[in-house]
Amino acid sequence: MVQPMTAAWSQNTSERQSMDGKAAFEIRHHNSISEITERDWNSLFVGQSEDWAYFLACEKANSKHFRFSALAAYSGQKLIAAAPVFKLDFRIDMALGERAQKLSSYVMSIAPQLVKLPILGMGHPMTEECPIGFTSDLSDTEKSKLLVLMVKHLEAVASNEGIKIVVLKDVTNSDCTQYRASLQRAGFGVIESLPIAQMNVRFSSIEHYIQSLPSKRRTQLRKKMRQAGEVDVSFVENIDGIEAEIKALYEETRQRRARDYEAFDEVPEDYFSQVTAASNDNVKVMLSRIDGKLVGFMFLLVEANRLIFKFVGMHYPLALERSLYFHQWMSLVEYCIKNGITTLQAGQTNYITKVRMGCELRRSWIFYKYTGRVLGPVIRAIDPKLSLAAQEPDLIELGEHARYMEHS
């Protein structure tokens, strides 16, 4: 059995920096987000459900693959910038095509250290966007310069840990536009990550939503809703007594995915219980029951104007026979309409169905830097061929029908 990654970091680190001749500030690598106060952290991420309590819950969730920490910048005693940090052993061929992966799997069998390498990343495996927070009084130019200094400190932490790869995971398209030039000057390459499916919920009723879909899709959806039949739907905040069922349903569904993203497919052992326990009323779990039996769930994070659809689980083959996913989706849209939520963020899986149900895609990016002398030139040489999006089966099938948001 693989044991959770609980080993401590080698040490907390800090260094003093200055920017454009201004007063010096300090960048620190914290072994845990708990070393930063909840109030200070959340002041940089106002209104976000993936907040200090969420990341601390993830630390406590017993991941088998990841170790978590945090990077922060201070001006005196004031926190002015912060981001979560993770460490794992990563298969660098995950962004390559099937043929290349077959070759790398052979290499893995005889020399795993050439394929599976430790990485240190800014961001978090349990978020779809790289959370980088700054105080509002910093200009865009100051944010860019400060981010580069923070990343350089992250490189120093990586060096202390014997790690040669540093990444920024799932940087949003808007952040990529703002920081790309600065990060590339600092030696980082960039590849396209998996996009995020998102729908603008601009409907007055569920019927209004159905009418917004193409005629053929409306007909198919009504048929699937008839197939679903009677499904009892409820929204709860507490999963005591049903956590094991929820984890089993998630695993049933995960096993059916067309592509395996290894560690990034992991939901840590205690994730659901820890996150619901830490919730400040922003976690909802949608439960679907048929004849009293729990057959499906959706794990949701709720904000004032955004609902983040984190995870789904269903029981098979009943889920297919009853078109359960479509019933869940309609219940999700209806929840948004009733609660005045205008953005449904629907994740990085099942793109075909989500696009057909009205979602658009927001591009996402991974910045990376490899400092090793042996593999560094090789990785830089194949940089143009690296892309998670280009290898995702759903996106390949969608082709030109994959609708990307113009300004995301």
N, C-alpha and C positions, 0 to 999 in steps of 0.2 A: 504493500500500500504506500502511495506517495504521501509524505508528510507535509502539512501546511508549512509555508515559508515563514517561520517565526524568528529566524536568526536576526540579531540586531545589526544595524549598520555599524561600520567600523568606528565612526564617531560623528558627532555634530561638527559642522565646519562653518566658518564665517570668514569674511574678508571685507576690508573697507575699500570703497571705490569713490571716485568723484566723477561728475559729469559736467563738461563744459565749464570747468573752473568753479562750479558751485560747491556748497558745503558737502563734505564727505557723507556718504551713507554706507550702510552695512548690508551685505547679502549673507544670508544664513541658510544652511541646509539643515532642516529639523528632522530628527529621526521619526517623528510622528506629528500629525496635524494637531494633536492634543497639546503640543508645546506652544501653539498659537491660540490666543483666546477666541472663543466663538464670536464675540462681538466684533473684534478686529477683522477676522476673516470675512464674516458676512457683510461687513461694510464695503468690501470690494466686489461683492457679488449680490447686490441688492435684488430681492424678489426671486432669487433662483432656488428651486427645490433641491438641486444638487449642491447643497450648502455644507457648512462645517460638520453638522451632525450626520449628514449623508456620508461624507468621506470617512469620518471616524467610524461609522457603522461598517463601512467596507473594510477598514483595517481590522475590525473585530470578527469578520465573517469567515475566517479560516480558509483563505485562498491556498490552493495547492501549488500555484505557479508564481504568484506575485508577492513582492514586498513593497510596502507603501511608505512614503515620506512626504515632505513638503519643502518647497523653496520659497524664501521670502526676502523682501528688501525693506529696510528700515531707514527712516530719516530721524535720527535720534531714537526716541522710543515709539515713534509712529510707524505703523505698517503702511507702506505705500505701494507694494506690489506683492503678489503671491500666486503660486500655482501648485497643484498636487504633482507628485513624482512617483514613478513606479519602476521596479526592476524585475526582469524575468529573463529566462533563457529562450531565445527566439529563433525559429527556423527562417533564415534569411531568404529561402526560396519561395516563401508563401506568396510573394508578389509576382512570381514567374508563371509561365504557362505549363500545361500538363507534361509536355515533352521534357522541358527543363527540370520539372519536379521528379520525373522518373530517374533522370541522371543523378540528381542531387540525393534522391532516396538511396541510390546505390552507394554514393559517397558517404552518406550518413551511416550506412551499415558497416563501413570499414574505418571511417575517420569522422565521427560525429562532431568533433570540435571544429571542423571546417564548415559545417552547415548550421549547427545549433549554437548560437553565440549569445553571451549575456549582453543585454542592452539596458541602458538607463534612459527613461523617457519622461518628458514633461507632458502632463495630461493624465488620463486615467482610463483603465480598461472598462470601467463600468459607466462611462459617459460616452456620448457620441460626438461631443465637441471638446476641444482642448480648453479647459477653463483657465484663462489668464486674466487676473484681476489687477486693476490699477486704481489709484485714487483719482477722483474726477478733476483735480486741479493740475494734473500733468497734461502737457500738450501731446499731440500725436508724435511729434519728433522726439520728445522726451521719453515717451512710452517705447518707441522703437529702440532708442539707445539703451534704455534700462533693460529691455528684454534681452538684448545682445549680451549685456554684462551678466545678467542672471544665467543665461545659457553658458557663458564662459565659466561661470562658477560651477555649473552642473558638469561641465567637461572635467573640471578639476576633481570633483567628487567621483566621477567615473574613473578617472586615472587612479585615484586612491584605492578604488575597489577592483582595479585590474580590468576595467571594462573599456572596450575600444569603440563601441557604437553608442551614440547619443541621438535621441529622436524627439520630435515634437509630434504627438499623435493627434490626428483628426483636427487639424487647424481649420477653422471655418474659412469660407471663401473670402469674406470681408477682412478677416485678420490676415489671410494670406496676401491679399492685395496691399495691406498696410505694412507688413513686416517682411515680405519676401526679399526685397532688395537688400535689406540690412542683414538678414540671415544668410543670404547667398554670399555676401561680402565676407561674412564670418566663416565661410567654408562649408555651408550646408547645401546639400542637394535637396530636390523636392520631387515627390511622386504623388500621383493621384490616389487617394484613399477611396473607400466606399462612400458613396453619397448618402445623404439623409433624405428619406421620403417625408414629405410635408404637405399638408392640405390646409388651405385657408378656409375656415368654416364661416362662410358668409350667408348662411341659410336661415330662414325664419322658421322652418319646420323640417321634419324628416322627409316629408313628401316633396318639399322644395328641393332638398338635396337630391332625391331620386330623379326629379325632373331635370336637374342640371347635367345628368349623364347622357351619353348618346343613346338613341332609341334602342339599339340592339342590347346595350348594356343594361338598360332599364328592364327589358324583358327578361334577361338572364337573372338579374338580381331578384325580381319578383318571384321567379321560379324557385330560386334557391331559398328564399324566405319561406315559401310554402313547404319545401323539403325539410326545413328545420323543424317545422311543427311547433309544439308547445315547449318552450325553453324558459325556465325560471331564472331571471337575471337579478342579481343583487350586487350592491357596492358596499364593501366593508373596509374597515381600517385595521382590524385585528384578525390574525390568521391562526390564533391558538387552536390547537386540535386538528387543524387541516394542513399544517405545513408540509407533512410528509406526502400528502396527496398532491399538493401543488408542485413539489419538487419532482414527483414521479411524472406528472403531466408535462412539465417542462422538458424532462429528459426524453419522453416519448416523442415530443415535437422536434427537439433538437436533432435527434437521430435521423430525421427525415430530410435534413438540409442537404442540398445538392453539393455543397462545398464545405470542407472542414477548415476552420480557422484556428484549430488547436487551442492554445491557452486563451485566446480571445473569445472563444465560445464558452468559456467556463463561467458558470454562476457559482460563486463560492458556497461552501456547505451551509453556512449560516446567514447568507445574504438576505433572504426574505424575512427571516425573524429579526435580524439586527436592524434592518432598514425600517421595518414597520414599527419596531420598538422605539427607534430614535426619531420617528416622524413628528414634525410639528403640524399635524393635521394636513400634510400635503401628500400623503400616500393613500391611494385608493386601490383596492383589489376587486376587479369585477369577476364575479363567480357565475358560472353557467351550470345549471342543474337540469337533468332530464329524469323525470320520475323519482326525484329526490336524490339522485346520484350526481356527485360532482364530476362533470365531464370536461370542463374547460375553465380557464381563468385568463385574465389580462392584468398585469402588474403595472400600475400607473403612478406617475408623479404629476401633481396638479399645481399650477401656478395661476396667477390672476388672469392672464390672457393666453396661457399655453398649457396644453396637456401633453406630457411625454409618455408615449406608449413604450414601456421598457421591455417587457417579456410577455410571451403568450405560451400557453400549454393546453393541449387537447388530448382526449382519449381516442385512439384509433382501434378499429376502422370506423367507429360510430361517427367521428368528426367528418369523415368524407361522406358517409351515407346521409347525414343530416345537414350537410353544408354548414357546419357549426361556425367556421371562421367568419362567414359572411354575416351570420346572425350576431356574432360578437362585434364585428365591425360596425354594423348598423346601430347597435346599442352604444358603442363608443361615440359615434357621430351624434346620436341623440343626446348623450350626456353633455357633450360640448355645447350643443344648441341650447339646452335647458339652462346651462350654467353660464352662458355668455362668454364661452371660451372661443377665441377666434383663430387660434393656431393649434393644429393637431400634428405633433411631431411623431412620426410613425416608424422611426428606426432605420436599420441598415440591412434588412432582410426582406424576402418575399416581394421583390420590386414589381414583378409582373402584375400580381393581384392589386397592389397598392396604386400603381399607375392607372390601371383600369378602373379603380374606384375613385379616381379624381386627384391623386397625389401628383405633385411635381417633385423634382429631385434637386437638392442643394449640394453642390460640389464640396468636397472636403480633401484636405491635403496632409501629407506626412513629410516633415523636414527631417533629414538625417545627416549624420556626419560619422564617417568611419576613419579612425586614425591609424589603424594597423598598417604595417608596411607590406605585408604579404597579400592580404585580400583587398586592401584599400584600392589599389589601381584596378583590380578586377571589378569591384562593385561600381566604381566610377565609370568604367567602360560600358557596363550593361545598364547604367542609369536610364537611358532613353526607353529601355524595354520594361522597366519596372512599373507596375501599376496594379493595385488591387482591383480597381474598377474594371480594367480590361480583362481580368480573369474571372469575374463573377458571372456564373451561368445565366442568371436572370437578365443582367444588363446586356449580355451578348445576344440573347434571344430578343430582347426588346429592340435593340439596334436603334434606328432613327426614331422609333416610337418612344424612346426614353425622353421624357420632357424635363429639361433642366430649367430652373429658375434663372432668369437673366441677371438679376441683382440679388445675390444671396451671400 
